[in-house]
Amino acid sequence: MISTSIFRSPREYYRLKLKLPVIAFAYHTVELFKSKTRSGAEQVRTTIFRGTLVSVTVAALVWLSILMYVSFYYAYVPKVAYEKPVHLQFDTCEYESGLCSFPSAHVELTTRQQFLMLGQPYKMELVLEMPESPANKNLGMFMVCVDFRGKQRKLISRSCRSTMLHYRSSTLEFLYTVALSPFLMMGSLEEKQDVAVELYEDYEEIENNAVTDIYVEIQSRKVEIYSAKFLINAKFTGIRYIMFNWPVLSACIGITTNLFFIALIVMISWYQLIHSEEYLKYVNSKKQLEMFDNDLLNDDDSNSSSVEDASLLEKDVKRRGSVEDVSGQE
């Protein structure tokens, strides 16, 4: 029967026994390759999405930790030093040269509510630039008084300190002048001294009594001064000392600590979110919707498969009828 079919209808036999199996094999191979390609592409897409999400989340947490540390640093560590110029004024004598009043000055620290940080000790000193003139050498000791006042010129504190030029013997002064004479002649050095008068070693701002103005008085009418300036230096202790003197180490520790606690808070919040009642209800509703869609898809597939089976059956009946007709005619 087979040999008869080969000789009677070789084209149909070739199509049924060779061509169609090869086509089916090629079709299944292509579909398998497509499915694997789609699954691989989907896996790569999922990996890229997860990597991007993790990278963005980590970057956001790191930048938030850095921002928190920087904000804390500038809020907790005050400015290390303030410098205010002091412009001394005095009354001149009418009939003789010299000073007829003590040199004094008014220094305005701020017009705001607060200038110094509460709880932070400060070292306050007045620096006088004085020439090594005969008048100053013969002056000896003199007093410097400073009044710290707040709003409406309310007296908060008063400090008076004595000072004088640093002593230098005639021999040492001669050697000093000879050794530095080239620089003195060129003007790069001058015969002067900076006399620092320490007014407060550990001054702390009083709450509701902030210092806004400083009044300086040099209690001598024979003193000679080039210029003066008021210095306020913060004296750091504890955490402020570490943060200011070791900024890199403190920044690494602070940022790492912030990152740890922020990540812990995010993880706890995420855990509470995915185990909340609203989230579980949403997941159940999505699963029910997917099951309904799958049922509809399966119904459509069964209907289409039944239609395909019926069409294939009809084609097979027609093919057999045509083959029988050909054999009957022969």
C-alpha positions as CSV (number, residue, x, y, z in Angstrom):
1,M,0.0,0.0,0.0
2,I,2.9,2.3,0.8
3,S,4.7,1.6,-2.3
4,T,1.6,2.1,-4.3
5,S,1.1,5.5,-2.7
6,I,4.6,6.5,-3.5
7,F,4.2,5.6,-7.2
8,R,0.7,6.9,-7.5
9,S,1.1,10.2,-5.7
10,P,4.8,11.0,-5.0
11,R,4.2,14.7,-4.5
12,E,1.5,14.2,-1.9
13,Y,3.6,11.5,-0.2
14,Y,6.7,13.9,-0.1
15,R,4.5,16.6,1.3
16,L,3.0,14.5,4.0
17,K,6.0,12.4,5.0
18,L,8.9,14.8,4.6
19,K,7.9,18.4,4.1
20,L,5.3,18.7,6.8
21,P,7.4,17.0,9.6
22,V,10.4,19.3,8.7
23,I,8.1,22.3,8.8
24,A,6.7,21.2,12.1
25,F,10.2,20.7,13.5
26,A,11.4,24.1,12.2
27,Y,8.3,25.8,13.7
28,H,8.7,24.2,17.1
29,T,12.5,25.1,17.1
30,V,11.7,28.7,16.2
31,E,9.0,28.9,18.9
32,L,11.4,27.4,21.5
33,F,14.1,29.9,20.5
34,K,11.6,32.8,20.7
35,S,10.3,31.6,24.1
36,K,13.8,31.3,25.5
37,T,14.8,34.7,24.0
38,R,11.7,36.3,25.5
39,S,12.5,34.7,28.9
40,G,16.1,35.8,28.7
41,A,15.2,39.3,27.7
42,E,12.6,39.5,30.4
43,Q,15.3,38.2,32.9
44,V,17.8,40.8,31.7
45,R,15.1,43.6,31.9
46,T,14.2,42.5,35.4
47,T,17.8,42.5,36.5
48,I,18.4,45.9,35.0
49,F,15.3,47.3,36.7
50,R,16.2,45.8,40.0
51,G,19.8,47.1,39.7
52,T,18.6,50.6,38.8
53,L,16.1,50.6,41.7
54,V,18.7,49.5,44.2
55,S,21.3,52.0,42.9
56,V,18.8,54.9,43.0
57,T,17.7,53.9,46.5
58,V,21.3,53.5,47.8
59,A,22.3,56.8,46.2
60,A,19.3,58.6,47.7
61,L,20.0,57.2,51.2
62,V,23.7,58.2,51.0
63,W,23.0,61.7,49.8
64,L,20.3,62.1,52.6
65,S,22.9,60.9,55.1
66,I,25.4,63.4,53.9
67,L,22.9,66.2,53.9
68,M,21.8,65.4,57.4
69,Y,25.5,65.4,58.7
70,V,26.3,68.7,56.9
71,S,23.1,70.3,58.4
72,F,24.0,69.0,61.8
73,Y,27.6,70.2,61.5
74,Y,26.7,73.7,60.6
75,A,24.0,73.8,63.3
76,Y,26.1,72.3,66.1
77,V,29.6,73.6,65.4
78,P,29.7,77.4,65.4
79,K,32.1,79.6,63.6
80,V,35.6,79.2,65.1
81,A,36.6,82.9,65.2
82,Y,35.2,86.4,64.8
83,E,37.2,89.5,64.3
84,K,35.9,93.0,64.7
85,P,37.9,96.2,64.0
86,V,38.1,98.7,66.9
87,H,38.2,102.4,65.9
88,L,39.4,104.3,68.9
89,Q,38.2,107.9,69.5
90,F,39.3,110.5,72.0
91,D,39.0,114.2,72.7
92,T,41.9,116.5,71.6
93,C,43.3,119.2,73.9
94,E,42.7,122.7,72.9
95,Y,46.0,124.3,74.0
96,E,48.4,121.4,74.0
97,S,49.1,118.3,71.9
98,G,48.1,114.9,73.1
99,L,44.9,113.3,74.4
100,C,42.5,115.0,76.7
101,S,40.3,111.9,77.2
102,F,40.7,108.1,77.4
103,P,40.6,106.5,73.9
104,S,37.3,104.6,73.6
105,A,35.3,102.8,70.9
106,H,32.0,101.3,70.3
107,V,31.9,97.9,68.5
108,E,28.6,96.6,67.2
109,L,28.6,92.8,67.1
110,T,25.2,92.2,65.6
111,T,21.8,93.7,65.0
112,R,20.1,90.3,65.2
113,Q,18.7,88.4,68.1
114,Q,21.7,86.2,68.8
115,F,25.4,86.5,67.8
116,L,27.1,83.8,69.9
117,M,25.9,80.2,70.4
118,L,24.4,79.3,73.8
119,G,26.4,76.9,75.8
120,Q,29.6,77.4,73.9
121,P,32.6,78.9,75.7
122,Y,34.5,81.7,74.0
123,K,37.8,83.3,74.5
124,M,37.6,87.1,74.1
125,E,40.6,89.4,73.8
126,L,41.6,92.8,72.6
127,V,44.7,93.1,70.4
128,L,46.5,96.4,70.4
129,E,49.1,97.3,67.8
130,M,51.5,99.5,69.6
131,P,54.7,101.1,68.4
132,E,57.9,100.7,70.5
133,S,58.1,104.4,71.0
134,P,59.6,106.2,74.0
135,A,56.2,107.2,75.2
136,N,54.9,103.6,75.3
137,K,58.1,102.3,76.8
138,N,57.8,104.9,79.6
139,L,54.1,104.4,80.0
140,G,54.4,101.2,82.0
141,M,51.1,99.5,82.9
142,F,47.7,100.8,81.9
143,M,44.2,99.5,82.2
144,V,41.8,98.3,79.5
145,C,38.1,98.0,80.3
146,V,35.4,96.5,78.2
147,D,31.6,96.6,78.7
148,F,29.4,94.0,77.2
149,R,25.9,95.3,76.6
150,G,22.7,93.9,75.1
151,K,19.5,95.5,73.8
152,Q,18.8,99.0,75.0
153,R,22.4,99.2,76.2
154,K,21.7,96.9,79.1
155,L,25.0,96.1,80.9
156,I,25.6,92.3,80.9
157,S,29.2,92.1,81.9
158,R,32.3,94.2,82.5
159,S,35.9,93.2,82.3
160,C,39.1,95.2,83.1
161,R,42.6,94.0,82.5
162,S,46.0,95.6,82.9
163,T,48.7,95.3,80.2
164,M,51.9,96.9,78.9
165,L,54.6,96.5,76.2
166,H,56.8,93.4,76.5
167,Y,60.1,94.3,78.1
168,R,63.3,94.2,76.1
169,S,66.7,95.1,77.5
170,S,68.9,97.7,75.8
171,T,71.4,95.0,74.7
172,L,68.8,92.7,73.3
173,E,67.1,95.7,71.6
174,F,70.4,96.7,70.0
175,L,71.1,93.2,68.7
176,Y,67.5,92.9,67.5
177,T,67.8,96.2,65.6
178,V,71.2,95.3,64.0
179,A,70.0,91.8,63.0
180,L,66.8,93.0,61.4
181,S,68.1,96.4,60.1
182,P,67.8,95.4,56.4
183,F,64.2,94.4,56.8
184,L,63.5,97.5,58.9
185,M,65.1,99.8,56.3
186,M,63.1,98.2,53.5
187,G,59.9,98.6,55.5
188,S,59.0,94.9,55.6
189,L,59.3,95.0,59.4
190,E,58.4,97.8,61.9
191,E,59.3,98.4,65.5
192,K,56.0,97.6,67.0
193,Q,54.3,94.9,69.1
194,D,50.9,93.3,69.2
195,V,49.7,93.4,72.7
196,A,46.9,90.9,73.4
197,V,44.7,91.7,76.3
198,E,42.7,88.6,77.4
199,L,39.3,89.8,78.7
200,Y,37.5,86.4,79.1
201,E,38.9,82.9,79.0
202,D,35.6,81.0,79.0
203,Y,32.7,83.4,78.2
204,E,29.3,81.9,77.7
205,E,26.3,83.7,76.3
206,I,23.4,84.2,78.7
207,E,20.0,83.2,77.5
208,N,17.7,86.2,76.9
209,N,20.7,88.5,77.5
210,A,22.6,88.3,74.3
211,V,25.6,90.6,73.8
212,T,25.0,92.9,70.9
213,D,27.5,95.8,71.6
214,I,30.9,96.2,73.1
215,Y,32.3,99.4,74.5
216,V,36.1,99.6,74.8
217,E,38.1,102.1,76.9
218,I,41.9,102.5,77.2
219,Q,42.4,104.2,80.5
220,S,45.5,106.1,79.7
221,R,46.0,109.5,78.0
222,K,49.6,108.9,77.1
223,V,49.3,105.6,75.2
224,E,50.1,105.5,71.5
225,I,48.2,102.9,69.4
226,Y,48.4,102.1,65.7
227,S,45.2,100.1,65.5
228,A,43.1,97.7,67.6
229,K,40.9,94.7,66.9
230,F,38.5,92.6,69.0
231,L,38.9,88.8,68.7
232,I,36.3,86.1,69.7
233,N,37.6,82.5,69.5
234,A,35.4,79.5,70.2
235,K,36.9,76.9,72.6
236,F,35.7,73.6,71.4
237,T,35.3,70.6,73.8
238,G,33.9,67.1,73.4
239,I,32.1,66.3,70.2
240,R,32.6,69.8,68.8
241,Y,36.4,69.4,69.3
242,I,36.4,66.1,67.4
243,M,34.2,67.4,64.6
244,F,36.3,70.5,64.1
245,N,39.8,69.0,64.5
246,W,39.2,65.7,62.7
247,P,36.5,66.6,60.1
248,V,37.2,63.6,57.8
249,L,37.0,61.0,60.5
250,S,33.9,62.5,62.1
251,A,32.3,62.9,58.7
252,C,32.8,59.2,57.9
253,I,31.5,58.1,61.3
254,G,28.5,60.5,61.2
255,I,27.5,59.7,57.6
256,T,27.8,55.9,58.3
257,T,25.7,56.2,61.4
258,N,23.0,58.2,59.6
259,L,23.0,55.7,56.7
260,F,22.6,52.8,59.1
261,F,19.6,54.3,61.0
262,I,18.0,55.6,57.8
263,A,18.3,52.2,56.1
264,L,16.9,50.6,59.3
265,I,13.9,52.9,59.3
266,V,13.3,52.3,55.6
267,M,13.4,48.5,56.0
268,I,11.1,48.6,59.0
269,S,8.7,50.9,57.1
270,W,8.8,48.6,54.0
271,Y,8.1,45.5,56.2
272,Q,5.1,47.2,57.8
273,L,3.9,48.3,54.4
274,I,3.9,44.8,52.8
275,H,2.3,43.2,55.8
276,S,-0.4,45.8,56.2
277,E,-4.1,44.9,55.7
278,E,-4.5,47.3,52.8
279,Y,-1.5,45.8,50.9
280,L,-2.8,42.2,51.4
281,K,-6.2,43.2,50.2
282,Y,-4.7,44.8,47.1
283,V,-2.6,41.7,46.4
284,N,-5.6,39.4,46.7
285,S,-7.6,41.5,44.4
286,K,-4.8,41.5,41.8
287,K,-4.5,37.6,42.1
288,Q,-8.3,37.2,41.6
289,L,-8.2,39.5,38.5
290,E,-5.3,37.5,37.0
291,M,-7.1,34.2,37.6
292,F,-10.1,35.5,35.9
293,D,-8.0,36.6,32.9
294,N,-6.3,33.2,32.7
295,D,-9.7,31.5,32.7
296,L,-10.9,33.6,29.9
297,L,-7.6,33.0,28.0
298,N,-8.0,29.2,28.5
299,D,-11.6,29.3,27.2
300,D,-10.4,31.1,24.1
301,D,-7.6,28.7,23.6
302,S,-9.9,25.6,23.9
303,N,-12.4,27.2,21.5
304,S,-9.6,28.0,19.0
305,S,-8.1,24.5,19.4
306,S,-11.5,22.9,18.8
307,V,-12.0,25.0,15.6
308,E,-8.5,24.0,14.4
309,D,-9.2,20.3,15.1
310,A,-12.4,20.6,13.1
311,S,-10.7,22.2,10.2
312,L,-7.9,19.7,10.2
313,L,-10.5,16.8,10.3
314,E,-12.3,18.4,7.4
315,K,-9.1,18.7,5.4
316,D,-8.2,15.1,6.1
317,V,-11.6,13.8,5.0
318,K,-11.3,15.8,1.8
319,R,-7.8,14.5,1.2
320,R,-8.8,10.9,1.6
321,G,-11.8,11.4,-0.6
322,S,-9.6,12.8,-3.4
323,V,-7.1,9.9,-3.0
324,E,-10.0,7.3,-3.2
325,D,-11.3,9.0,-6.3
326,V,-8.0,8.8,-8.0
327,S,-7.5,5.1,-7.2
328,G,-11.1,4.3,-8.4
329,Q,-10.5,6.0,-11.7
330,E,-7.4,4.0,-12.2
